[in-house]
Amino acid sequence: MRHWKRAAALAVSAFALADVAHAQDAPQTVQAAAESAVQTFEPTFFARFNPVTAYDMVRQLPGFSIDNGNSLRGFGATAGNVLIDGQRPSTKAISISDELSRIAARDVARIEIISASAAGDVDVRGFTEIANVVLKEATGVQESTTFAGLLYYSGDHLSERVGATRSWKGKDFSARLQLQGTALAQRAETDTTFFTGRSTPAGTREEFGQQYLGELLINGSLNWSPTPRDTLNVNARIMPRSFNVQSGATDRTTAGTPTRYIADDYSEEDILYLDIGGDWEHRLSPENSLKLITVNSQLSWRPQELFEVFPSTGPRALATRINSENKRGEHVLRGVWTAKPNADHTIEIGLEAAFNYLDTDRSIENAIGAGPFVAQVLPVASTRVEELRGEAFINDTWRINPQWTLEAGFTFEASRITQTGDEQRDREFTYPKPRLVATWQPTAEDKVTFGVTRTVAQLNFSEFASSFQLVQNQTTIGNPDLQPAQTTQVFAQWRKQLGARGSVQTRVFYDKIDDVQDFVVLQNGLSLNTGAGNIGEGTRWGAEFEITYPLDDFGIKGGLVKVVTNGRESEVTDPITGQDRPIANDFTFGANVEFRQDIPEMKIAWGGDYTFPGGEAYAFRLNEIQRRDYDHGDLDLFIETTYWQGLTVRVAVDNVGDSPIWLDRNFYSPSRLTSNVISSREFREQTSGPLFQLSVSGSF
């Protein structure tokens, strides 16, 4: 309940500011509301922010937040809410935020915010509002380059990232090539207190984890219009990586005497990402077009881990060695016919086919003392999961009148999941996915949206195979019977524009979830284990509030504040106890306050943001309940300057107060099936320290 009070307090502040702005502006007519269906922002609007890339510009749009897309099944359901010259990148691997970061701000002619009612043949993909970045036209070949260098310093380690994007644009084509290298080192430290029962101290553990990541990214794209009716887009990515985590821990008695040492060396060898996608659009007439889209990706990697335990004195006591070989891929082909039978209707009809797979081969070996490693039997250790899916869809955007817009859509999906190897399964699924959204715009500043949608979650194929967390002593058994969760959401949203730079909005929602994904009890021979699975029907409901408001009227010239807060509750029946409890990993509260002040005459901007500690989130396993929380909020600060022509230099520090993450693990012996009394407990407090950053970016 206290989290709802926090959300309500911030929401009241938001509405108070909204009332101030509303008193200053007179209501506009219905005709003005119709004309505001497309809002245009010229480069002069963004000049005060000194943008280097298109991403810097889009993130300053009043009342607009970039959505990189959801983790849902299919290509169509994962689209973000930003277009580039009216087109979506034909890729799932590269987010729209990354695409925008490769476009120089000086190449942007304008940015439009388009309501669905005015979208025409633009691919809205279910959003009631989208942003369209319109690039400048070129008569000859124009070239530009954006670059960025970034230094991180955290935990006595220095990390680097440097990259550049070269762009070419002509009358009928554009191309981009990006190169980026990353060397990242990150350290986290965890202090654990062990208890017998709920509160009797039994010892402590000091733990560290040191990560190293090396990455080379090569990314390219090509857009070509060979005829006035045809447009071809191609994009590709290759990214080799190296990854290693070295962990260590010291266990002590309550008096501080060391009892044992733990060493864990985890690495991923031969990591390689490969992606290629593209689309071809042919305009049959001004009112009709056909578009074909393909997405293809593949990832291969070989995890290896050596876990060792040593007594306080003497040689190694025991060791565990895990070796894996993994390969994952996705291939999608989508066809869409878009038609405008009249000025008020836009209809989309299409088909999509997809093939996804994950191939995992994992072995585990144990050794006692200095003895040899002996192979251990592990259920669902080696398996291949394949999914063949097809769907047909139809969408209609109908502008009933200047005030009302109705979006209706229906998708029918059929799929087959086949698992071979240690487990043999062959299952078929069908899912209807309807969508209905109504938008009412009584004035140019106000917009009210009501909707009901049904979505199907993307399955994580890795949960079909068994996995381990050796330091925390957790084993999760793979489940070949796992099904995707399906969510029916009912929502309502109100948004009000507050002048040129401000907005306020609120949203309420209610979710009904079928086949909630969570941990379940699985039979492994004569023993019971925790595994991924489905636990039946659940519900989730909540509210979100957001306000962006310029502070010039309060004497802070060029200042802007943004407040975002949300509260949510959820409920599902625990499969072990039969009692109602929250859905796993659902945080009950979130809030962030962001401030920025631009001082153009001094060529500087400064500000920061504070993220309030969220409410608790829980996880429920066979023999334990975990509670995750934060000690206090996270404060980030920055200052940047454009003093040097063509450059933006930024100095920032994140996590100023070194906000700890709390993990409270309560164990039940032998399991929660037979006991509701806590037999032992671990309280873990993880810190990573402040993160200092120096970045230099620019374009030419």
C-alpha positions, 0 to 999 in steps of 0.5 A: 500500500505504501508504494501506491501512496508514493505513486499517488503523491507524485501523480498529484504533483503532476496534475497540479502542474497540468492545471497551472498550464491549462489555466494559461491556455484556452481550449482549441476547436475540434478543427484544430484537433484535426489539424494537430494529428501531425505535429512537426518539429523543425531543427530549430526546436532542438537547437537548445539541446545541441543534438549530435544524432537523431536519437538526441533529437527524438528523446527531446520530443515533448510527451514522447518516449522511444519504444524499442518494441516488445519481446513478443512472437513474430516480427510484426509484434516487436516493432518500435514506435519510431520510423525513419523516412516512413520506414521501419528497419527490417531487423529484430537484432538492432533497436530503433534507438541504435539506428537513430544513434547512427544518424547525424542531427544535421541530416534531419530535415524535421521530426513528425509525431503522427497520430494513427488517424493521419498515418495513411499508408505509414506502418503504424503497427498498433501504436496510436502515435509514432514519430517519423524522422524525415531526412534531408533530400540530396541532389548529389551524393552527400556524406556525413560521419558521426563518432563517439568515444566513451570512457568508463571508470568503476571499481578500479577498472577502466573501460572503453567504447569507440565507434563511428558511422559513415553515411552516404545519401543520394537522390535515390539511395542512402547507405550507412556503415558502422564500426564499433569496438568495446572493452568493458570491465565491470565489478560487483561485490556482495556481502552475504549473511547466513542465518539458521532459521529466520534470524539466528546468525550462522556465518558470512560470505564476502563475494566478488564478481569481475566481468570482462567483455570484448566486442567488435560490431560491424553493421551496415544498411542500404536503402535504394529506390530503383523506380518511383514505385519500388524501395529496397532496404538491406541491413546486416550485422556481424559481431564477434564477442568474448566474455568472461566472469571471474568470481570468488568468495570467502565463507566465515564463521560469526567470529570472522574465521575463514572456513572455506574459499570458492572460486568460479571461472565462467567464460563464453568462447567463440561468440558470434552474432550474424544478422541479415534482413531486408524488405522490398516495397512496391507501390501498385498505385497511390492507394495500394502497396505490397511489402515483403520483409525477411529477418534472419539471425544466428548466434553461436557460443560455447559456455565453459565453467569451472567451480572449485571449493577449498577448505580454509587450509589444504588442497581443493575439496571438490570441483564442478566442470560444465561445458556447453555448445549452443546455437540459436537462430531465427528466420522470418518472412512477412508479406503485407498488402496496404490499401486505402479504399478511401481517405478515412480507411487504411487496411493491412492484410498479410501473412507471416512465417517463422522458423526458430531453433535452439540447439544445446549440448551440455555436460557436467562433471564432478571431482572430489578432492584431487580426484578425476572428473566424473560425468554426472547424469543431468535431465534435459542436458542436450536438446534441440527445440524447433518452432515452425509458426505461421500467422495471418492478420488484418488491420483497419485504421478508420478515422470516423471523424476529426475527433474519433479514430478506431483501430481494429485488428485480428491475427490468427497464429498456428505453431508447432514446437518440436523437441528432440534429444534428451526429451522428445515432444511434438506439440501444436498451438493456435492463438487468436490475437484480436486488437481494438483501440479507440482514440478520442481527441476533443481538442488539439491538446487532449487525447484519450485512448481506450483499448483491449489487446491480446498478445502472446509472449515469446518463449525462451527456448533456453528454459527447455534445457536444464541450467545451473547457478553454482555459486548460489547453488541453484539448479533449474530443470528444463521443461519440454511442456512449457507454453507461452503466456497469453495476455488480454489487456484493457487500458485507458490513457489520457494525454494533454499537451502543455505548450510546446515543450510540456505534456502530462499523461496518465494510464490505467490498465488491467491484464488477464494472463493465461498460462503464467510462466513461473517456476514449477515442481518437476519430477526427476526420478525419485526427487523433486526439482524446480523447473520453468513452467506454467502455473495457470491464470493470473491478473495484473493491474496498475496505473502510470503517470508522467509529466514533462514541464518546462521551468521557465515560468519558475525562474529556471530558464531552459530548465525541464523536469520530467516525472514518471511514476507507476504502481502495480499489483498482481495475483496468481495462485501458488502451485505449491501452497494453493495460496494467492501471491504476486506474480514473480518478478513484478515490482510494485512501484517505480518512479523517476525524476529527471531534470535538465537545464540548457544554457545556450549562451554558455554552451552547456547543459547540466542535470541528472535523474533520481530513481526511487527505490522500487517496491519488492519483487518476489521469486518462488521456487520449490524450497525457497522464496526470494525477495528483491529490493533496493536500499535507497534510490539511484542518483545520476548527474551530468554536465555537457558542453558544445564549446568546441565546434562540432563536438559534445563533451559530457562528464557524468557519474551514475549511481552516486550513492552506490545503491545496494541491491538486496536479495533475501533468500528464505529456505524451507526444508525439505521444501515448501510442499511439506513445510511453511517454516523457514529453516535457513536464510541468506541475505545478500547485499550487492554493490557495484560502486559509482560509475564515472563517464567521459564521452566525446561525440560529434559529426562532420 
